[in-house]
């Protein structure tokens, strides 16, 4: 069964796909960056691309939480909610 992604999830997925140069089908909610072949340097690239994509700043505390697709989405949602208030 195919997973459905909302707009934020889809945008995060596109960033991860672009930075890591992986097939979109390989990115599931539970997929870790390491499982996609990424290392700590790749996470920095993803972080930078996410900041540009969503026009936000991700503090170091939040950046350290990004280990998977799901955690990246969670951090982005949290940052967007903070900026919306």
FENHUHU-V78347 format. One record per residue. N is the residue number from 1. BURIAL is I if it has 9 or more other ideal C-beta (glycine too) atoms within 8 Angstrom, else O. Layout:
<<N;BURIAL> <N;BURIAL>>
//
This chain:
<<1;O> <2;O> <3;O> <4;O> <5;O> <6;O> <7;O> <8;I> <9;I> <10;I> <11;I> <12;I> <13;I> <14;I> <15;I> <16;I> <17;I> <18;O> <19;I> <20;I> <21;O> <22;I> <23;O> <24;O> <25;O> <26;O> <27;I> <28;O> <29;O> <30;O> <31;I> <32;I> <33;I> <34;O> <35;O> <36;I> <37;O> <38;I> <39;O> <40;O> <41;O> <42;I> <43;I> <44;O> <45;I> <46;I> <47;I> <48;O> <49;I> <50;I> <51;I> <52;O> <53;I> <54;I> <55;O> <56;I> <57;O> <58;I> <59;O> <60;O> <61;O> <62;I> <63;I> <64;O> <65;I> <66;I> <67;O> <68;I> <69;I> <70;O> <71;I> <72;I> <73;I> <74;I> <75;I> <76;I> <77;I> <78;I> <79;I> <80;I> <81;O> <82;O> <83;O> <84;O> <85;O>>
//
